[in-house]
Amino acid sequence: MVGSRLVGGRRRIIKILRNMKKDTPDLLEKIVSLAKRRGFVFPSSEIYGGLANTWDYGPVGTELKNNIKQLWWKRFVQSRDDIVGIDAALIMNPKVWEASGHLENFNDLLVECKKCHNRFRAEQVDLQAPCPQCGEKGKFTDPLQFNIMFKTFIGSAEEKANVAYLRPETAQAMFVDFKNVLSVSRKQIPFGIAQIGRAFRNEITPGHFIFRTREFEQMEIEYFIRGEEWEKYFEYWRKEMWDWMTRDLELDKKDIYEIDVPENERAHYSKRTIDFEYDFLFGKRELYGLAYRTDFDLKNHEKASGENLKYKDPEIGEEFWPHVIEPTWGVDRSVLAVLINSYCEEDGRVVLKIPPRLAPFKAAVFPLLANKPELIKLARKIYDDLRQKFYVAWDDRGNIGKRYYSQDEIGTPYCITVDFESLEKGDVTVRDRDTMKQERIKIDELAAHLENKLK
Ligand code: GAP
């Protein structure tokens, strides 16, 4: 959460060192290489030599990411009666960031190497050790505060009056739009506002693939409650977040750690924060966060804007600033956790055992041979029919073994092969990604069979 970046200091360094598990860079390298090879994630602007720590999602990565976002939206917005969604602008009135405290507080502690002038997060370098970039020893500056919001200018004149910022979190729009949302949705407390969208932070040392980037996506909920009930709702959202991680993303429970963030490391607005850390391949690091933001945000935006942002109880007429519980999820860290959790090497193959509901393709269709028009015709028909219901891949290159190999690496749960028997008997082979078992299924029962399996 925001505050953990504000305090830094020795305690934090010790915590990070303690959390460093045996480095497994090989496995991360393998995942990065697979991600590029199969079209999950590419280095951005690669034809121009890339841009440090900037990544693009390729065709299957976009599907995986969208499936995560859609599952989240369905679970936390559409299937509930108490949460509504918004999609706000990325560049907001700069006064928002004054009132929220970001202009003053959204800082990283950095040190600079006086020789090569590279900057590092103070918590991530040992000041007594050589500079990780140029190897010079004893050249680090004292730690300095560095505001990590991205600055830009509105209009053509680059002057102070025109300064604006790319939003560093999606959360503030939910507070700034509180009054409008309340009046159109007519929700009563407790209720929430949700948003999925991009956030930007000028991170000093991004890294570890898509774990820490300067442009990323968040899925956030601001849940408005009565102050006296905060503990009850904090506990409720804690359980919801566990449920999302272990049931929806199917992450292994033993890789998730709940850290109660101590007061001196919490954000300026938070009275209690839990970080959910995941055992990424480079150590235990924050995956998601949960904070009790008190009534800090609405109160400050009311003070700064002059608009009444109180909630009026319809029954007793009492007016008050709602308090807020904020569960927050990073989309890109979700993708990375799912990739790590699902990566397996077994039986001479690499397989991504992605939960079927999240897998980019639900099935792939192959004609046994690419030069037999009768097989192609039937396989194409099956492919076209299935595509009405599921996102399905087509592959007629190379031999069947190679096609299985590539679908396993993408994480496609089922591969369907149309062979000569299919022409006679009207059935196909369906091969299960995880067990590699094959069964014959009637073509006219195929869609229902897959639907049932994918439930
Ligand atoms: N509104 C609260 C807030 O923004 P945060 O802990 O700073 O809290 C929330 O960010 C989530 O956003 C994190 O738990 C993480 O998943 C994700 N996140 C934060 N910074 C990120 C970065 N530089 N790159 C990728 N994801 C990031």
Boltz pocket constraint, residues with backbone or C-beta under 6 A from the ligand:
constraints:
  - pocket:
      binder: B
      contacts: [[A, 1], [A, 2], [A, 168], [A, 169], [A, 170], [A, 171], [A, 201], [A, 203], [A, 210], [A, 211], [A, 212], [A, 213], [A, 214], [A, 215], [A, 216], [A, 217], [A, 218], [A, 220], [A, 286], [A, 287], [A, 288], [A, 289], [A, 326], [A, 328], [A, 329], [A, 330], [A, 331], [A, 332], [A, 333]]
      max_distance: 6.0
